[in-house]
Amino acid sequence: MSGTRTGRTPTGRAGTALRSCRQTAERAPRQGPDPASDQAPGQAPGQAPGQAPDRSPDPAPRRASHGTPPQPSVTTPRQPTFPHDSTLRAALAAATDDRIIYDLDGIEAQYAALLRELPGVGVRFALKACPVDEVLACLAQLGAGCDAASPHEIEQALRAGVPIGRIHYGNTVKSDRNIAEAYRLGVRDFATDSLADVAAIAVHAPGSRVFCRLATSGEGALWGLSRKFGCSPEDAVLILEAARTAGLTPAGLSVHVGSQQMTSEAWQSALELLAAVVGTLNRRGILLDHVNLGGGLPALGVLDKRGRPLDPPVDKMFAVIREGVQRLREVSSSPLDFLLEPGRHLVADHGAIRAHVARLTARREPSGEDRHWLYLSCGKFNGLYEMDELQYRLEFPTHAAARPSGTPGATVPAVVAGPTCDSDDAYAHEDGLVRVPAAAASGDPVWIFSCGAYATAYMTQGFNGFQPLPYTCVRAGAASPGGSS
Ligand SMILES: Cc1ncc(COP(=O)(O)O)c(C=O)c1O
């Protein structure tokens, strides 16, 4: 994901786009008994059916030789279910090696659900969230366009079958060469937030349409995107006036409320801001034809840093957006179309990783505490880039809780970490430990859910020699198109 995070700044080395990942398109095995089918909704990994989630600290005695250090919380998260979980589970069960799996049916259903919530709003999928050809192609076939952040993304969207008229250049940061290349590829809609950028668009993409991104506070989001992008309302007026003078069409306004936005109030404020600026522009004789509400809609199945379900109020968000759209239509002097640029909301919950246990260890910390560490075969640099800001639901299918009528085995609270020699490659261990099977052994499969967003694009090209995960796209009823790339 692009942008300044409100939490830690991403390390640059993880930003290398994955191009070498092997692509396979498989038919998910038809549903036999689900290996986790006796796992009730709300039941956590390592937790017996019907057993209440254990949110208490580890009852095992801990030795603290230098006073009592603050105890990290230990959670065994609630287990949400998604309508298409069964397809992913079947594919995870069938996988014999590490890979990331995308459920195309699930992504399509998510897209359809979004359109039902926000009828008439055009979707430009933020392809940075999942630059996977099959995903782009299936969304394109349903009518989605793409929010592209670079000429390479524009090329990928075109290859996947997205019509050029449904692709815009949504990155406010671009060089002259980027603009000229996008123009050559046929793009005529550009995001902007500065006079310098508008002047460059006028030279290198003459006659194009521009939409100006307004800054938002980013409050309420896990990643605020508030510093690097967007301008003030006053500057937006100057920028769109300058665009008009330079022969461009001042076509719209945009916002981004911050990624994994958790509050409906953020949408409320953004929509009020948009209404005010539309009014000012209209009074200056600038009539817009669209408003772009950006990304920010949340994933539903991820957990916070401490392992608690995030539970975003999506129904309220949609209600606020519907009302705000209506209000904007009323205040605008010109008819407005509305666009949305969802990224994670469409794909996060429909992607899962099959990884394996590298090692479960126990070591004494400098504080004197005994601490378990569960090292996985994948982490921040090969699939779980956001692991320092959130946690993913984990399942250990060969351990008790996932076995039909199995008896839960013992669990231990552990810091979950990736395989590299980098200490950032771990969950935020000062905050939240995860209960994992005490008997977890090297090689045991681990299923990691709701990690379909910002995974493939944020894998390094082999940091520490750990290669990017191959990916597979699955459907319940039919093979997805494609082959090896
Ligand atoms: C311009 C733009 N639009 C949309 C998105 C997608 O955001 P999200 O994944 O939070 O929906 C991003 C993410 O960085 C972005 O930069």
The ligand as a Tripos MOL2 file, in Angstrom:
@<TRIPOS>MOLECULE
LIG
   16    16     1     0     0
SMALL
NO_CHARGES

@<TRIPOS>ATOM
      1 C1         -4.9960    6.5410   -4.3670 C.3       1 LIG1
      2 C2         -5.3740    5.2780   -3.6560 C.ar      1 LIG1
      3 N1         -6.6020    4.7880   -3.8760 N.ar      1 LIG1
      4 C3         -7.0090    3.6490   -3.2880 C.ar      1 LIG1
      5 C4         -6.1650    2.9590   -2.4290 C.ar      1 LIG1
      6 C5         -6.6560    1.6830   -1.8250 C.3       1 LIG1
      7 O1         -6.8050    1.8170   -0.4780 O.3       1 LIG1
      8 P1         -7.4870    0.6620    0.3670 P.3       1 LIG1
      9 O2         -6.7490   -0.5840    0.1000 O.co2     1 LIG1
     10 O3         -7.4020    1.1140    1.7610 O.co2     1 LIG1
     11 O4         -8.9170    0.5510   -0.1010 O.co2     1 LIG1
     12 C6         -4.8910    3.4690   -2.1380 C.ar      1 LIG1
     13 C7         -4.0050    2.7760   -1.1740 C.2       1 LIG1
     14 O5         -2.9340    3.1600   -0.8430 O.2       1 LIG1
     15 C8         -4.4820    4.6570   -2.7820 C.ar      1 LIG1
     16 O6         -3.2460    5.1580   -2.5780 O.3       1 LIG1
@<TRIPOS>BOND
     1     1     2 1
     2     2     3 ar
     3     2    15 ar
     4     3     4 ar
     5     4     5 ar
     6     5     6 1
     7     5    12 ar
     8     6     7 1
     9     7     8 1
    10     8     9 2
    11     8    10 1
    12     8    11 1
    13    12    13 1
    14    12    15 ar
    15    13    14 2
    16    15    16 1
@<TRIPOS>SUBSTRUCTURE
     1 LIG1         1 GROUP 0 **** ****
